[in-house]
């Protein structure tokens, strides 16, 4: 059953590639909520055809006025988006709030791999989640446990298939939406090259890094900081002061060289979904030489992340959900951007230099209280690309419960 959304007519903008938004609309209709869907390119239309869908063929500049007229004329009181920082979504959110409509943002789960996020107002820097850790502690019932979580199973194949269909439709029928501007390159021929390159890199790095796990869990266990890199075009970078991943890397390396302990190492972990598009080996080798770090600076791609976190001294991230995974494994975290979990007492609140000298400890009780709150208010058990086993209607997601009496629910 859907959580309480408090709306009667929902406007759906762009969703993840695939049938998720069409399935979500089934659940909305079953709950008595009317649905309007806007398609911006042929990939959108492929996955959400039908009378509820309308095509927007204008420019980004003309979109706010179109959205204003649509929301007003149809009495729309809630807007749903996947990715709250996409340009069309940002513009629509501004208009919706001016007109008194709610804005709900879908995103990959804060708690991965078996959750998705649906959060009022937005995620991370746009989140309305309370910043007072005492509030989470007061609401938490120790020993109450978390709701059972069902594994979603492997989803990469379906995700890749839907992404391929989306790119093909966008490319072959682009002339039908001539003024649309996507937030990242989506042409099918470019993606074909990138993913072939990504497969080749995966093969190479699996050989090159074969003995690295042994070193990290043995010789230097507890003596390295892990830096999980985010996808180069991740909109979550907007919730930080960094214009790109490279600027972040350069700052972290220079700070580690100046303030890190001489016996410690720093490990940069490439994002697996960014493998086809970016490779930072040459940059990191230059930085290691410039700062005389030698083998204290390590770059890896496909090592088992939970194993790395268990043996790390600390985690440094812009705002990746790896930070929450790190806290789960008891590894201290320093957030360099704006993350929903960057709370006093939960993550390191000093600067990066201080964290490198003394990362501190994880407050397990506060982490459990915060995680329980996430599971109650914005983390749904499920996946964007396949229904949970045994689920045959709608999204197949097990939605979280909301409680209007909960002072943290807005």
GUVORO-806407 format. One record per residue (C-alpha): x negated, y, z negated. Coordinates in steps of 0.1 Angstrom, whole numbers, padded with zeros to 4 digits, always signed. Layout:
N
XYZ;...
//
This chain:
410
+0000+0000+0000;-0012+0035+0008;-0022+0058-0020;+0000+0087-0028;-0007+0112-0001;+0021+0137-0008;+0029+0144+0029;+0058+0139+0053;+0041+0146+0087;+0004+0137+0092;-0019+0150+0120;-0047+0126+0129;-0077+0140+0148;-0107+0119+0157;-0112+0086+0140;-0140+0060+0141;-0144+0043+0175;-0119+0015+0176;-0083+0009+0165;-0086+0021+0129;-0066+0053+0133;-0039+0035+0153;-0036+0010+0125;-0036+0037+0099;-0007+0053+0118;+0012+0020+0114;+0008+0023+0076;+0018+0059+0076;+0050+0052+0095;+0058+0023+0072;+0056+0047+0043;+0081+0071+0060;+0055+0095+0072;+0057+0110+0107;+0025+0109+0128;+0010+0132+0155;-0024+0122+0170;-0046+0146+0190;-0070+0130+0216;-0100+0150+0227;-0116+0127+0252;-0108+0095+0270;-0123+0073+0243;-0099+0087+0218;-0070+0080+0242;-0082+0044+0249;-0078+0035+0212;-0047+0056+0205;-0023+0057+0234;+0014+0063+0232;+0041+0090+0226;+0027+0101+0193;-0006+0111+0209;-0012+0144+0227;-0042+0154+0247;-0062+0186+0240;-0080+0196+0272;-0091+0231+0262;-0123+0244+0248;-0137+0244+0213;-0131+0282+0212;-0094+0277+0220;-0089+0248+0196;-0081+0268+0164;-0051+0285+0180;-0039+0253+0195;-0042+0236+0161;-0023+0265+0144;+0006+0263+0168;+0007+0225+0165;+0007+0224+0127;+0033+0252+0125;+0057+0239+0151;+0057+0203+0139;+0057+0210+0102;+0025+0191+0096;+0015+0190+0059;-0016+0168+0060;-0046+0165+0084;-0067+0134+0085;-0102+0133+0101;-0132+0110+0103;-0162+0132+0095;-0154+0165+0079;-0182+0184+0095;-0175+0178+0132;-0169+0212+0148;-0133+0204+0159;-0126+0191+0124;-0141+0220+0106;-0120+0244+0127;-0088+0224+0121;-0095+0222+0083;-0098+0260+0081;-0065+0265+0099;-0048+0238+0079;-0058+0253+0045;-0046+0287+0057;-0012+0272+0064;-0010+0252+0032;-0016+0217+0047;-0038+0192+0029;-0070+0180+0045;-0081+0144+0040;-0115+0131+0052;-0124+0096+0060;-0161+0086+0058;-0183+0056+0054;-0180+0044+0018;-0199+0060-0011;-0200+0024-0023;-0212+0002+0005;-0209-0021+0022;-0174-0031+0013;-0157+0003+0009;-0146+0032+0030;-0140+0068+0017;-0108+0087+0019;-0112+0119+0000;-0091+0151-0004;-0109+0182+0009;-0140+0164+0021;-0171+0146+0010;-0203+0155-0007;-0207+0193-0005;-0170+0196+0004;-0158+0172-0024;-0136+0185-0051;-0149+0158-0075;-0155+0173-0110;-0191+0181-0119;-0187+0175-0157;-0201+0141-0166;-0183+0141-0199;-0150+0140-0181;-0159+0107-0164;-0170+0092-0197;-0138+0102-0214;-0117+0086-0187;-0137+0054-0187;-0127+0023-0206;-0158+0003-0214;-0153-0033-0206;-0123-0025-0185;-0141-0038-0155;-0137-0027-0119;-0110-0039-0094;-0120-0070-0075;-0138-0063-0043;-0134-0085-0013;-0163-0088+0011;-0156-0073+0045;-0180-0097+0063;-0202-0088+0093;-0190-0058+0112;-0219-0047+0134;-0208-0066+0165;-0173-0051+0164;-0187-0017+0157;-0211-0020+0187;-0183-0032+0210;-0159-0004+0201;-0187+0021+0205;-0195+0007+0239;-0159+0010+0250;-0157+0045+0236;-0188+0056+0255;-0177+0040+0288;-0143+0057+0286;-0158+0091+0277;-0183+0088+0306;-0161+0074+0334;-0131+0097+0327;-0150+0128+0315;-0134+0149+0343;-0100+0145+0325;-0113+0165+0295;-0138+0189+0313;-0141+0214+0284;-0146+0189+0256;-0180+0191+0238;-0190+0160+0217;-0210+0165+0186;-0237+0142+0198;-0247+0126+0232;-0221+0100+0242;-0229+0092+0278;-0229+0054+0284;-0261+0053+0305;-0280+0070+0277;-0267+0047+0251;-0277+0017+0272;-0313+0028+0272;-0313+0037+0236;-0299+0004+0223;-0323-0016+0245;-0351+0004+0230;-0337-0002+0196;-0336-0040+0201;-0372-0039+0212;-0383-0019+0182;-0365-0042+0158;-0384-0072+0173;-0418-0054+0170;-0412-0041+0134;-0400-0075+0122;-0435-0088+0131;-0455-0058+0119;-0437-0056+0085;-0438-0094+0078;-0461-0091+0048;-0450-0057+0035;-0422-0070+0012;-0448-0092-0006;-0469-0061-0013;-0440-0040-0025;-0426-0066-0048;-0461-0077-0060;-0492-0055-0059;-0474-0021-0061;-0441-0031-0077;-0429-0002-0099;-0455+0021-0083;-0438+0035-0053;-0410+0060-0045;-0386+0050-0018;-0373+0077+0006;-0343+0064+0026;-0341+0084+0058;-0308+0094+0072;-0297+0093+0109;-0312+0123+0127;-0278+0137+0137;-0260+0128+0104;-0235+0156+0096;-0243+0151+0060;-0275+0171+0067;-0251+0201+0067;-0247+0195+0030;-0284+0205+0024;-0309+0232+0032;-0327+0211+0058;-0322+0218+0095;-0334+0183+0104;-0349+0151+0090;-0385+0161+0100;-0384+0192+0077;-0373+0169+0048;-0401+0144+0055;-0427+0171+0056;-0416+0187+0023;-0415+0153+0005;-0450+0143+0018;-0466+0176+0009;-0450+0176-0026;-0461+0139-0032;-0496+0147-0021;-0498+0176-0046;-0479+0162-0075;-0477+0124-0072;-0498+0103-0095;-0529+0089-0078;-0518+0052-0084;-0484+0058-0069;-0472+0052-0033;-0444+0066-0012;-0423+0045+0012;-0402+0061+0040;-0374+0037+0050;-0360+0043+0085;-0322+0042+0089;-0313+0010+0109;-0287+0029+0129;-0312+0055+0139;-0337+0029+0153;-0327+0034+0189;-0330+0072+0187;-0359+0082+0165;-0392+0069+0154;-0414+0088+0128;-0445+0066+0128;-0467+0092+0146;-0455+0120+0124;-0461+0101+0092;-0496+0090+0103;-0505+0127+0110;-0491+0137+0076;-0511+0109+0058;-0543+0121+0074;-0535+0158+0067;-0529+0151+0030;-0555+0124+0027;-0530+0098+0015;-0544+0068+0033;-0523+0036+0026;-0504+0053-0002;-0479+0065+0025;-0459+0036+0039;-0433+0035+0067;-0409+0006+0071;-0378-0002+0091;-0360-0035+0084;-0370-0045+0049;-0342-0057+0025;-0330-0025+0008;-0317-0039-0025;-0351-0057-0030;-0369-0024-0024;-0347-0005-0048;-0352-0031-0076;-0390-0026-0074;-0391+0011-0068;-0402+0037-0093;-0376+0062-0080;-0355+0071-0050;-0357+0105-0031;-0328+0113-0008;-0311+0142+0008;-0276+0129+0000;-0276+0093+0013;-0253+0067-0004;-0285+0047-0010;-0287+0070-0040;-0257+0053-0055;-0271+0019-0047;-0303+0029-0064;-0285+0039-0095;-0267+0006-0094;-0301-0012-0095;-0313+0011-0124;-0337+0031-0103;-0338+0069-0109;-0327+0092-0081;-0337+0127-0070;-0311+0143-0047;-0325+0170-0023;-0292+0181-0008;-0256+0180-0021;-0242+0146-0031;-0210+0138-0049;-0230+0117-0074;-0256+0144-0082;-0245+0149-0118;-0263+0160-0149;-0274+0129-0168;-0269+0107-0137;-0296+0120-0114;-0328+0139-0120;-0319+0176-0123;-0355+0190-0122;-0375+0197-0090;-0392+0171-0069;-0426+0177-0084;-0412+0170-0119;-0394+0138-0106;-0427+0125-0091;-0445+0130-0124;-0417+0116-0146;-0385+0102-0129;-0368+0093-0161;-0341+0066-0166;-0306+0058-0153;-0278+0063-0178;-0260+0030-0171;-0229+0039-0190;-0224+0071-0171;-0230+0053-0138;-0204+0027-0146;-0179+0055-0156;-0185+0074-0124;-0183+0044-0102;-0150+0034-0118;-0136+0068-0111;-0147+0066-0074;-0129+0032-0071;-0097+0046-0086;-0096+0078-0065;-0113+0076-0031;-0130+0043-0025;-0109+0018-0005;-0119-0019-0002;-0122-0025+0035;-0139-0015+0067;-0132+0007+0098;-0138-0021+0123;-0121-0053+0110;-0093-0061+0086;-0101-0078+0053;-0096-0116+0055;-0059-0126+0053;-0047-0090+0061;-0027-0087+0093;-0009-0054+0091;-0022-0019+0096;-0058-0012+0086;-0061-0043+0065;-0076-0021+0038;-0069-0025+0000;-0063+0011-0009;-0073+0027-0042;-0046+0039-0066;-0042+0076-0075;-0025+0091-0105;-0013+0126-0105;-0016+0127-0142;-0053+0121-0139;-0069+0156-0145;-0096+0148-0120;-0072+0141-0092;-0064+0171-0070;
//
